Amino acid sequence: MGELVPEVQSEDSMHPTCDAATAQPAGKARLLARMAAWSRFITVAPIAGLFIAAVVMTVVAIGDTVGITLGVFSPDFSLKKTVVDFIELADIFLLAIVLYIMSLGLYELFIDDTLPVPKWLEIHTLEDLKEKLIGVIVVVLAVFFLGRVIESSNPLEVLYLGGGISLMIAALGYFTSKVFAHKKE
């Protein structure tokens, strides 16, 4: 991926005896090849959008962390509410991480796969990106469920939510075992 625009050898350079009528299609092919090579930069918009969303969510969560921490000193302090608030903050931070991983993954896939990132964050294929996201999504679902267990007073609601989340995690596990099994072989 080091070269941004691949050189396309034209028909007229391979066959020096070509006339101007046959050289034109080769010029169009070269133009199309360059356009295709540069079209990957269309992904800059979603990459930037995901990165900005991750930063905004992180900043908001940090502000909420400060607010909740200061709320500990207020006269109407509730330990249960504070625990739920911090679990919800963990959920927001995890969602910010998901957005960041998506942004970084798309950048690595389409723009430059030589970024200096830790080995566990290297993304060279779409399957690598999916695998990273599935892992984080499972954690987000677990944190979300934990928050609802602490907060809820309706056991049936918790049971239904837990069943739905369990099915989602089981489906993701099945998907991961089938789709990514070929990588381990």
C-alpha positions as CSV (number, residue, x, y, z in Angstrom):
1,M,0.0,0.0,0.0
2,G,3.0,2.3,-0.1
3,E,2.2,3.7,-3.5
4,L,-0.9,5.8,-3.6
5,V,-1.6,5.6,-7.4
6,P,-0.6,2.4,-9.2
7,E,1.1,2.8,-12.5
8,V,-0.8,1.2,-15.3
9,Q,1.1,0.1,-18.3
10,S,-0.7,1.4,-21.4
11,E,-1.3,-0.5,-24.5
12,D,0.8,1.9,-26.6
13,S,3.8,1.4,-24.4
14,M,3.6,-2.4,-24.8
15,H,3.1,-2.1,-28.6
16,P,5.1,0.7,-30.0
17,T,3.5,0.4,-33.4
18,C,0.0,1.3,-32.1
19,D,-1.6,4.3,-33.8
20,A,-3.5,7.1,-32.1
21,A,-6.9,5.3,-32.5
22,T,-5.8,2.4,-30.4
23,A,-3.9,4.5,-27.8
24,Q,-7.1,6.3,-26.7
25,P,-8.7,3.3,-25.0
26,A,-5.5,2.7,-23.1
27,G,-5.6,6.2,-21.8
28,K,-9.1,5.7,-20.6
29,A,-8.1,2.5,-18.9
30,R,-5.3,4.3,-17.2
31,L,-7.7,7.1,-16.1
32,L,-10.2,4.5,-14.8
33,A,-7.4,2.7,-12.9
34,R,-6.3,5.9,-11.3
35,M,-9.8,6.8,-10.4
36,A,-10.3,3.4,-8.8
37,A,-7.1,3.7,-6.9
38,W,-8.1,7.1,-5.5
39,S,-11.7,6.1,-4.8
40,R,-10.5,4.4,-1.6
41,F,-10.0,7.9,-0.1
42,I,-13.8,8.2,-0.1
43,T,-13.6,6.3,3.2
44,V,-11.9,9.3,4.8
45,A,-15.4,10.8,5.6
46,P,-16.6,7.8,7.6
47,I,-13.2,7.4,9.2
48,A,-13.2,11.0,10.3
49,G,-16.9,10.8,11.4
50,L,-16.3,7.7,13.5
51,F,-13.2,9.2,15.1
52,I,-14.9,12.4,15.9
53,A,-17.9,10.5,17.4
54,A,-15.4,8.4,19.5
55,V,-13.7,11.6,20.8
56,V,-17.0,13.3,21.6
57,M,-18.4,10.3,23.4
58,T,-15.1,10.0,25.4
59,V,-15.2,13.7,26.4
60,V,-18.9,13.5,27.4
61,A,-18.2,10.4,29.5
62,I,-15.3,12.1,31.2
63,G,-17.5,15.0,32.0
64,D,-20.2,12.7,33.4
65,T,-17.5,10.9,35.4
66,V,-16.5,14.1,37.1
67,G,-20.2,15.0,37.7
68,I,-21.0,11.6,39.2
69,T,-17.9,11.7,41.4
70,L,-18.8,15.1,42.7
71,G,-22.3,13.9,43.4
72,V,-20.9,11.5,46.0
73,F,-20.5,14.5,48.3
74,S,-24.1,15.7,47.8
75,P,-26.8,15.2,50.6
76,D,-29.0,13.1,48.3
77,F,-26.2,10.6,47.5
78,S,-27.4,7.1,46.6
79,L,-24.9,4.3,46.3
80,K,-27.1,2.2,44.1
81,K,-27.7,5.1,41.6
82,T,-24.0,5.9,41.6
83,V,-23.1,2.3,40.8
84,V,-25.6,2.2,38.0
85,D,-24.3,5.6,36.7
86,F,-20.7,4.3,36.7
87,I,-21.7,1.1,34.9
88,E,-23.5,3.2,32.3
89,L,-20.3,5.3,31.9
90,A,-18.4,2.1,31.3
91,D,-20.9,1.3,28.6
92,I,-20.4,4.8,27.0
93,F,-16.6,4.4,27.1
94,L,-16.8,1.0,25.5
95,L,-19.0,2.4,22.7
96,A,-16.4,5.1,22.2
97,I,-13.8,2.4,21.9
98,V,-15.9,0.5,19.3
99,L,-16.2,3.7,17.3
100,Y,-12.4,4.2,17.6
101,I,-11.6,0.6,16.5
102,M,-14.0,1.0,13.5
103,S,-12.3,4.3,12.5
104,L,-8.8,2.9,12.9
105,G,-9.7,-0.4,11.2
106,L,-11.2,1.4,8.2
107,Y,-8.1,3.6,8.0
108,E,-5.8,0.5,8.1
109,L,-7.9,-1.3,5.5
110,F,-8.3,1.5,2.9
111,I,-5.6,4.2,3.5
112,D,-2.5,2.8,5.2
113,D,-2.0,-0.6,6.9
114,T,1.4,0.3,8.2
115,L,0.2,2.2,11.2
116,P,2.3,1.6,14.4
117,V,-0.4,-0.1,16.5
118,P,-0.2,-2.9,19.1
119,K,-0.2,-6.4,17.5
120,W,-3.7,-7.1,18.9
121,L,-5.1,-4.0,17.1
122,E,-3.6,-4.7,13.7
123,I,-6.3,-5.0,11.1
124,H,-5.4,-6.2,7.6
125,T,-8.7,-7.7,6.4
126,L,-12.4,-7.0,6.9
127,E,-12.5,-10.2,8.9
128,D,-9.9,-8.8,11.3
129,L,-12.1,-5.7,11.8
130,K,-15.2,-7.9,12.4
131,E,-13.4,-10.1,14.9
132,K,-12.3,-7.1,16.9
133,L,-15.7,-5.5,16.9
134,I,-17.5,-8.7,17.9
135,G,-15.3,-9.0,20.9
136,V,-16.0,-5.5,22.1
137,I,-19.8,-5.8,21.3
138,V,-20.1,-8.8,23.6
139,V,-18.5,-6.8,26.4
140,V,-20.8,-3.8,25.7
141,L,-23.8,-6.1,25.9
142,A,-22.6,-7.7,29.2
143,V,-22.0,-4.2,30.8
144,F,-25.4,-3.0,29.6
145,F,-27.1,-6.1,31.1
146,L,-25.3,-5.7,34.4
147,G,-26.5,-2.1,34.6
148,R,-30.1,-3.2,34.0
149,V,-29.9,-6.0,36.6
150,I,-28.8,-3.6,39.3
151,E,-31.3,-0.9,38.2
152,S,-34.4,-3.0,37.5
153,S,-37.1,-4.0,40.0
154,N,-38.9,-6.3,37.5
155,P,-37.4,-9.8,37.4
156,L,-39.3,-10.8,34.3
157,E,-38.0,-7.8,32.4
158,V,-34.4,-8.8,33.4
159,L,-35.1,-12.4,32.4
160,Y,-36.3,-11.3,28.9
161,L,-33.4,-8.9,28.5
162,G,-30.9,-11.5,29.6
163,G,-32.4,-14.1,27.2
164,G,-32.3,-11.7,24.3
165,I,-28.7,-10.7,25.0
166,S,-27.7,-14.4,25.5
167,L,-29.2,-15.2,22.1
168,M,-27.3,-12.3,20.5
169,I,-24.0,-13.4,22.1
170,A,-24.6,-17.1,21.1
171,A,-25.3,-16.0,17.5
172,L,-22.1,-13.9,17.5
173,G,-20.2,-16.8,18.9
174,Y,-21.6,-19.2,16.3
175,F,-20.8,-16.6,13.6
176,T,-17.3,-16.2,14.9
177,S,-16.6,-19.9,15.1
178,K,-17.8,-20.5,11.5
179,V,-16.5,-17.5,9.8
180,F,-13.1,-17.2,11.5
181,A,-12.4,-20.9,11.8
182,H,-10.6,-20.9,8.5
183,K,-8.1,-18.4,9.8
184,K,-6.9,-20.7,12.5
185,E,-6.3,-23.6,10.1
